[in-house]
Amino acid sequence: MREVPELPEPAQEQPGRGPAARVPFQVVEVTGPSMVPTLHHGDWLLVQYGATVRPGDVVILRHPFQQDLLIVKRAAERRRGGWWVLADNPFAGGDSTDYGTVPEELVLARVRARYRPLKKDQRSLWGVVTWAVSALRPVAAARSVSRRLRAR
């Protein structure tokens, strides 16, 4: 995942605004297939830092073993020591089934909305209409993710 605009980290001060000024929202771009069908490579996400996370929410977190890497997963359940997170694509891997519970402090933001950019093959009138209907959507919490949990 990569950031789209150049924005300061949420905890950084903004010049002339003092320490209380923070960036609560940011836009990031999805790379990779781990959240298909919910999110696709190239989708943009509006994320909210510091938002309350509930089971089923899609979240942005630091990878537990490579903390300079931001990843997007679904928060399945709160466990002792943090969150159990899962990829929506069971064949992609790279979730808590590989690295266990993610500490609370590594869960940075909650995904609020997904924007799917217009593709080159959607330039026809019908392509633009179908894109417009599905381009911007809130990312809702999953109804039930517990059926995919594996004991660790």
Secondary structure, 3 states (H helix, E strand, C coil): CEECCCCCCCCCCECCCECCCCCCEEEEECCCCCCCCCCCCCCEEEEEECCCCCCCCEEEEECCCCCCCEEEEEEEEEECCEEEEECCCCCCCCCHHHHCCECHHHEEEEEEEEECCCCHHHCCHHHHHHHHHHCEEECCCCCCCHHHCCCC
